[in-house]
Amino acid sequence: MKKQIFILGALSINILYHAQIKTNKTVSQNVIPNQTAFLDASSTPQWNTSTNIGKGLVFPRTDLTQLNTLIATPNGVSLAYPNRLDGMVVYNTATGKSAIGNVDVTSGFYYYENKSNTLSGGTWKPLGGASPVTANIYTTDGTLAGNRTVTLGTNNLSFMGGGNVGIGTQSPSQKLEVNGNAKINQMTDATPLENEYTKAVVAKPDGTLGVVNRTNPTIPSNVEIVYGNTPIETDIMPNETFYSVQQSAGVRSWDLYRYSGQSITLPPGKWAIYCAYLVTAQTPNQSRRALLPTGSSVWLRGIIDDTMQESAYRTVTIAGSPSLISCSFNSGDLFQVATGVWLVDNNTNAEKTYYVKISLEPNGLFKDTDAHSLVNMSRWMEDYIFALKRN
């Protein structure tokens, strides 16, 4: 009977008193029932006057790479809120993968986030952040574990100071040094802004870039020069693609030359005509600067003719003169420029106009799903045509 009374009394005490503890106080202050905090480690005036006693809280130290089993009865303290250790804090001493949750951990404080219905269904997270491992790139080197994207929104990202930025090099010697090829898309079309672009970018043998003033060629006073007529932006592939040209070789042969929009009117005499034309591709979804499909290419040929109408190959150049100005536009090229010279004689007694005409020959590797074609000709700053008088 006495044993039964003792057990009943112990249970009654356990029910009446809350599990709250107050430390660093006098004995009479050890129990603090009816307060929010279950553990009060606040100090006293006596402790506050000390410089080295009662100044810290030592957390349990554990190796999270080895801790693979959690114990709680049944889901925390019996009759208490069943949290399955959600929110438990430890000080981790190891670096590696946690045995529970398999996340990267380093030395430091971690808390256990567990919203599952099992003890081991949670994840260890560092205090102060949601990432399993936090690293300050300003104080230590690091390695990306995967692709990362920085979304600036309306904010700016600036690099200030006297240091340099290197890509592919650990010892950049300029504000930005790139060891490898660079690619720039969606550049401003300088054609309508030609007068504003007065400098050209040049490169030294070591790769350092600089600018020089744009200069017009100086022609000796005793040389007669004639400049080309105003170019006309021209589509030499109306309703065509490289694939359709490739498939209709018997109808629309590669030997079909069409006016490109460049022309020059020359007085009687002997002339050397200098010409350049730029080509780039487009698709219905990309109006300019579309790369050709892998493995494909187009061979372009230019002739000088005294008629504007499309025709098979014909030339008005003299014997011994180059008759074609050609280039290969290949997969991976954003642009290609063909340059060359034709020698012509205007043996009439009046001015005569000459026209640049272009043909194209796909290499046969375009597919029916490819919708590439040439962007209109004679719209680029790289295009030119002029003639010098020959003896």
C-alpha positions as CSV (number, residue, x, y, z in Angstrom):
1,M,0.0,0.0,0.0
2,K,2.8,2.4,0.8
3,K,4.4,1.8,-2.5
4,Q,1.2,2.6,-4.3
5,I,0.9,5.8,-2.4
6,F,4.5,6.8,-3.2
7,I,4.0,6.2,-6.9
8,L,0.8,8.2,-6.9
9,G,2.5,11.1,-5.1
10,A,5.3,11.1,-7.6
11,L,3.0,11.3,-10.5
12,S,1.0,14.1,-8.9
13,I,4.2,16.1,-8.4
14,N,5.2,15.5,-12.0
15,I,1.8,16.9,-13.1
16,L,1.7,19.9,-10.8
17,Y,5.2,21.2,-11.6
18,H,6.3,22.4,-15.1
19,A,9.7,21.4,-16.5
20,Q,11.2,24.9,-16.1
21,I,14.7,25.5,-14.7
22,K,16.5,28.7,-13.7
23,T,20.2,28.6,-13.1
24,N,22.9,31.0,-11.8
25,K,20.5,32.1,-9.0
26,T,20.0,31.3,-5.4
27,V,18.4,28.1,-4.4
28,S,15.1,29.7,-3.7
29,Q,15.0,30.9,-7.3
30,N,15.8,27.6,-8.9
31,V,12.2,26.8,-9.8
32,I,10.3,29.2,-12.1
33,P,6.8,27.8,-12.8
34,N,4.2,29.5,-14.9
35,Q,6.7,31.3,-17.2
36,T,7.2,31.1,-20.9
37,A,10.9,30.0,-20.8
38,F,11.5,26.4,-19.8
39,L,15.2,27.2,-19.2
40,D,16.4,30.6,-17.9
41,A,20.2,30.9,-17.8
42,S,20.2,34.6,-17.1
43,S,22.8,35.9,-14.7
44,T,22.9,37.8,-11.4
45,P,24.7,40.9,-10.2
46,Q,27.3,38.6,-8.6
47,W,27.9,36.7,-11.8
48,N,27.9,39.9,-13.9
49,T,30.9,41.3,-11.9
50,S,32.9,38.3,-12.9
51,T,35.0,38.5,-16.1
52,N,35.2,34.7,-16.8
53,I,32.4,32.8,-15.0
54,G,28.9,32.2,-16.2
55,K,29.5,33.8,-19.6
56,G,28.5,31.2,-22.1
57,L,26.3,28.2,-23.0
58,V,28.0,25.0,-24.2
59,F,26.0,23.1,-26.7
60,P,26.2,19.4,-27.3
61,R,28.9,18.5,-29.8
62,T,28.3,15.9,-32.3
63,D,29.6,14.5,-35.6
64,L,26.7,14.8,-38.0
65,T,28.5,12.6,-40.6
66,Q,28.3,9.7,-38.1
67,L,25.0,10.5,-36.3
68,N,22.7,8.1,-38.1
69,T,20.0,7.2,-35.5
70,L,17.8,9.6,-33.5
71,I,16.1,8.5,-30.3
72,A,12.9,10.1,-28.8
73,T,10.0,8.6,-26.8
74,P,7.7,8.4,-28.6
75,N,8.0,11.6,-30.7
76,G,9.8,13.8,-28.1
77,V,9.2,13.7,-24.4
78,S,6.2,11.5,-23.4
79,L,3.0,13.6,-23.1
80,A,4.8,16.6,-24.6
81,Y,4.3,18.3,-28.0
82,P,5.2,15.5,-30.6
83,N,7.8,17.4,-32.6
84,R,10.0,14.4,-33.6
85,L,13.0,16.6,-32.6
86,D,12.1,19.3,-35.1
87,G,14.2,22.3,-34.1
88,M,16.9,20.5,-32.1
89,V,20.2,22.4,-32.1
90,V,23.7,20.9,-32.1
91,Y,27.3,21.9,-32.7
92,N,28.7,19.9,-35.5
93,T,32.4,19.1,-35.5
94,A,32.8,17.3,-38.8
95,T,32.9,18.1,-42.6
96,G,31.3,15.9,-45.2
97,K,27.9,14.4,-45.8
98,S,25.4,14.1,-43.0
99,A,24.4,10.6,-42.1
100,I,20.8,11.8,-41.9
101,G,19.5,13.8,-44.8
102,N,22.8,13.4,-46.8
103,V,23.5,17.1,-47.0
104,D,26.9,18.9,-47.0
105,V,28.0,20.0,-43.5
106,T,30.9,21.8,-42.1
107,S,31.9,22.7,-38.5
108,G,29.3,24.9,-36.9
109,F,25.8,25.2,-35.4
110,Y,23.0,23.2,-37.1
111,Y,19.4,22.8,-36.4
112,Y,17.2,19.8,-37.3
113,E,14.2,20.7,-39.5
114,N,11.8,17.8,-39.5
115,K,8.2,18.2,-40.8
116,S,8.0,14.5,-41.6
117,N,6.2,11.8,-39.6
118,T,9.5,9.9,-38.8
119,L,12.4,10.7,-36.6
120,S,15.0,10.4,-39.4
121,G,12.9,12.2,-42.1
122,G,14.4,15.6,-41.5
123,T,17.3,17.7,-42.7
124,W,20.2,19.4,-41.0
125,K,20.4,23.1,-41.8
126,P,23.0,25.7,-40.6
127,L,21.7,28.4,-38.2
128,G,21.3,31.6,-40.1
129,G,20.7,30.2,-43.6
130,A,18.8,27.7,-45.6
131,S,21.7,26.3,-47.5
132,P,23.5,23.2,-46.2
133,V,26.9,24.9,-46.5
134,T,27.4,28.7,-46.4
135,A,30.7,30.2,-47.7
136,N,31.8,33.8,-47.9
137,I,33.4,34.3,-51.4
138,Y,35.1,37.4,-50.1
139,T,37.1,35.5,-47.5
140,T,37.5,32.0,-49.0
141,D,37.6,30.3,-52.4
142,G,34.8,28.0,-53.4
143,T,33.6,25.5,-56.0
144,L,30.1,25.6,-57.6
145,A,28.2,22.4,-57.1
146,G,26.0,23.2,-60.2
147,N,24.8,25.9,-62.6
148,R,23.9,29.2,-60.9
149,T,21.8,32.2,-62.1
150,V,22.0,35.7,-60.8
151,T,18.7,37.6,-61.4
152,L,19.5,41.3,-61.2
153,G,16.0,42.6,-61.8
154,T,16.3,46.4,-61.8
155,N,19.5,46.3,-59.7
156,N,23.1,46.8,-60.8
157,L,26.1,44.5,-60.2
158,S,29.3,46.6,-60.0
159,F,33.0,45.6,-59.5
160,M,34.8,48.6,-57.9
161,G,38.4,49.3,-56.9
162,G,41.8,48.8,-58.6
163,G,41.6,45.1,-59.0
164,N,41.2,43.1,-62.2
165,V,38.7,40.4,-63.3
166,G,40.0,37.3,-65.0
167,I,38.0,34.6,-66.9
168,G,40.2,31.6,-67.6
169,T,43.2,33.1,-65.9
170,Q,44.2,33.6,-62.2
171,S,46.4,36.6,-62.9
172,P,44.5,39.1,-65.0
173,S,46.6,42.1,-66.1
174,Q,43.7,44.3,-67.3
175,K,40.3,45.3,-65.9
176,L,38.9,42.3,-67.7
177,E,41.1,39.6,-69.2
178,V,39.5,36.7,-71.0
179,N,41.6,33.6,-71.8
180,G,39.6,32.2,-74.7
181,N,37.1,33.2,-77.3
182,A,34.4,35.8,-76.5
183,K,31.0,36.1,-78.0
184,I,28.7,39.1,-78.2
185,N,25.1,39.0,-79.4
186,Q,22.4,41.6,-80.0
187,M,24.9,44.4,-80.7
188,T,23.7,47.8,-81.9
189,D,23.3,48.0,-85.7
190,A,25.7,50.8,-86.6
191,T,24.3,51.3,-90.1
192,P,21.9,54.2,-89.2
193,L,24.4,55.6,-86.7
194,E,27.5,55.6,-88.9
195,N,28.4,59.2,-88.1
196,E,28.4,58.4,-84.3
197,Y,30.9,55.6,-84.7
198,T,34.2,57.4,-85.2
199,K,36.6,54.9,-83.7
200,A,37.5,51.3,-84.5
201,V,38.5,48.5,-82.1
202,V,41.9,46.9,-82.8
203,A,43.9,44.2,-81.0
204,K,47.6,43.9,-80.2
205,P,49.4,40.6,-80.7
206,D,49.0,39.9,-76.9
207,G,45.2,40.3,-77.2
208,T,45.0,43.7,-75.5
209,L,42.3,45.8,-77.2
210,G,42.5,49.5,-78.1
211,V,40.7,52.0,-80.2
212,V,41.9,54.1,-83.2
213,N,40.2,56.9,-85.0
214,R,38.4,55.9,-88.1
215,T,40.1,57.2,-91.2
216,N,39.0,57.5,-94.8
217,P,41.5,56.3,-97.4
218,T,43.7,58.9,-99.0
219,I,43.7,58.7,-102.8
220,P,46.6,60.4,-104.7
221,S,45.5,63.4,-106.6
222,N,46.4,61.9,-110.0
223,V,44.2,58.8,-109.5
224,E,40.6,59.0,-110.7
225,I,38.2,57.2,-108.4
226,V,34.4,56.6,-108.8
227,Y,32.3,55.6,-105.8
228,G,29.3,53.2,-106.1
229,N,25.7,54.2,-106.3
230,T,23.5,54.3,-103.2
231,P,22.9,50.7,-102.3
232,I,19.5,49.2,-102.3
233,E,18.6,46.6,-99.6
234,T,17.7,43.5,-101.6
235,D,16.3,40.1,-100.9
236,I,18.1,37.6,-103.2
237,M,16.1,34.6,-101.8
238,P,12.4,35.6,-102.0
239,N,10.3,32.9,-100.4
240,E,13.3,30.6,-100.4
241,T,15.4,28.8,-97.8
242,F,18.8,27.1,-98.2
243,Y,17.0,23.8,-98.0
244,S,14.6,24.7,-100.8
245,V,17.4,25.9,-103.0
246,Q,19.3,22.7,-102.2
247,Q,16.2,20.5,-103.2
248,S,15.4,22.4,-106.4
249,A,18.8,22.3,-108.0
250,G,17.2,21.4,-111.3
251,V,14.8,24.4,-111.2
252,R,16.5,27.0,-109.2
253,S,20.2,26.2,-110.0
254,W,23.1,27.4,-108.0
255,D,24.1,29.0,-111.3
256,L,21.2,31.6,-110.9
257,Y,22.7,35.0,-110.2
258,R,20.5,37.8,-108.7
259,Y,21.1,41.5,-108.2
260,S,22.4,42.2,-104.7
261,G,21.6,45.9,-104.5
262,Q,25.2,47.2,-105.2
263,S,26.0,49.0,-108.5
264,I,28.4,51.5,-109.9
265,T,28.2,53.8,-112.9
266,L,31.5,54.3,-114.7
267,P,32.6,56.7,-117.5
268,P,34.3,55.3,-120.6
269,G,37.7,53.9,-119.8
270,K,39.5,51.0,-118.1
271,W,38.6,50.4,-114.5
272,A,39.5,48.3,-111.4
273,I,36.3,47.7,-109.4
274,Y,36.8,46.9,-105.7
275,C,33.9,45.3,-104.0
276,A,32.9,43.7,-100.6
277,Y,29.6,42.2,-99.5
278,L,28.6,40.8,-96.1
279,V,26.2,37.9,-95.6
280,T,24.4,36.6,-92.5
281,A,21.5,34.2,-92.0
282,Q,18.0,34.5,-90.6
283,T,15.1,32.2,-89.6
284,P,11.4,33.1,-89.3
285,N,12.0,33.2,-85.5
286,Q,15.3,35.1,-85.6
287,S,15.4,38.0,-88.0
288,R,19.2,38.2,-88.1
289,R,22.4,36.6,-86.8
290,A,21.1,33.0,-86.9
291,L,23.8,30.3,-86.9
292,L,23.6,27.8,-89.7
293,P,22.8,24.2,-88.6
294,T,25.8,22.0,-87.6
295,G,27.7,20.7,-90.6
296,S,26.0,22.9,-93.2
297,S,27.5,25.6,-95.3
298,V,26.7,27.8,-98.3
299,W,29.1,28.8,-101.1
300,L,28.4,32.3,-102.4
301,R,29.7,33.7,-105.7
302,G,29.6,37.3,-106.9
303,I,29.8,38.6,-110.5
304,I,29.9,42.0,-112.1
305,D,27.4,42.4,-114.9
306,D,25.9,45.2,-117.1
307,T,22.3,44.0,-116.6
308,M,20.2,43.9,-113.4
309,Q,18.1,41.0,-114.4
310,E,18.7,37.6,-112.9
311,S,20.7,35.3,-115.1
312,A,23.1,32.4,-115.4
313,Y,26.8,33.0,-115.0
314,R,28.1,35.8,-117.2
315,T,30.7,38.5,-116.7
316,V,31.9,41.7,-118.3
317,T,35.4,41.4,-116.9
318,I,38.3,41.5,-119.3
319,A,40.5,38.4,-120.0
320,G,42.9,37.7,-117.2
321,S,40.8,39.4,-114.6
322,P,39.2,37.6,-111.6
323,S,35.6,37.0,-112.5
324,L,34.2,35.9,-109.2
325,I,34.2,37.3,-105.7
326,S,33.3,34.4,-103.4
327,C,33.1,33.2,-99.8
328,S,32.1,30.2,-97.8
329,F,29.4,30.8,-95.2
330,N,29.8,28.0,-92.7
331,S,28.1,26.5,-89.6
332,G,29.1,28.5,-86.6
333,D,29.6,31.8,-88.6
334,L,27.5,34.7,-87.6
335,F,28.8,36.7,-90.5
336,Q,31.0,36.2,-93.6
337,V,32.5,38.9,-95.9
338,A,33.6,38.4,-99.4
339,T,36.1,40.9,-100.9
340,G,37.8,41.1,-104.3
341,V,38.4,43.1,-107.5
342,W,37.2,43.0,-111.1
343,L,38.8,44.6,-114.1
344,V,36.4,46.0,-116.7
345,D,36.6,48.1,-119.7
346,N,33.9,50.5,-120.7
347,N,34.5,50.7,-124.4
348,T,31.4,52.8,-125.1
349,N,31.3,56.6,-125.5
350,A,28.9,57.0,-122.5
351,E,28.6,56.2,-118.8
352,K,27.6,52.6,-118.1
353,T,26.2,51.0,-115.0
354,Y,27.5,47.7,-113.6
355,Y,25.6,45.5,-111.2
356,V,26.8,43.0,-108.5
357,K,24.9,39.7,-108.7
358,I,25.1,36.8,-106.3
359,S,24.5,33.1,-106.6
360,L,24.4,30.6,-103.7
361,E,25.1,26.9,-103.5
362,P,24.2,25.0,-100.3
363,N,26.5,22.0,-99.5
364,G,23.6,19.5,-99.4
365,L,23.4,19.0,-95.6
366,F,20.4,21.2,-94.9
367,K,17.3,19.4,-93.6
368,D,13.7,19.9,-94.3
369,T,13.3,21.3,-90.7
370,D,15.9,24.0,-91.4
371,A,14.3,27.4,-92.4
372,H,17.5,29.4,-92.8
373,S,17.9,32.0,-95.5
374,L,20.1,35.1,-96.2
375,V,19.3,38.4,-94.6
376,N,18.7,41.1,-97.2
377,M,21.9,42.2,-99.0
378,S,23.5,45.7,-99.2
379,R,22.5,46.9,-95.7
380,W,25.8,46.6,-93.9
381,M,28.6,49.0,-93.2
382,E,31.1,46.4,-94.4
383,D,29.7,46.6,-97.9
384,Y,31.5,48.8,-100.4
385,I,32.0,49.2,-104.2
386,F,34.3,51.7,-105.9
387,A,36.5,51.9,-109.0
388,L,40.0,53.2,-109.8
389,K,40.9,54.3,-113.3
390,R,43.5,52.0,-114.9
391,N,46.0,52.9,-117.6
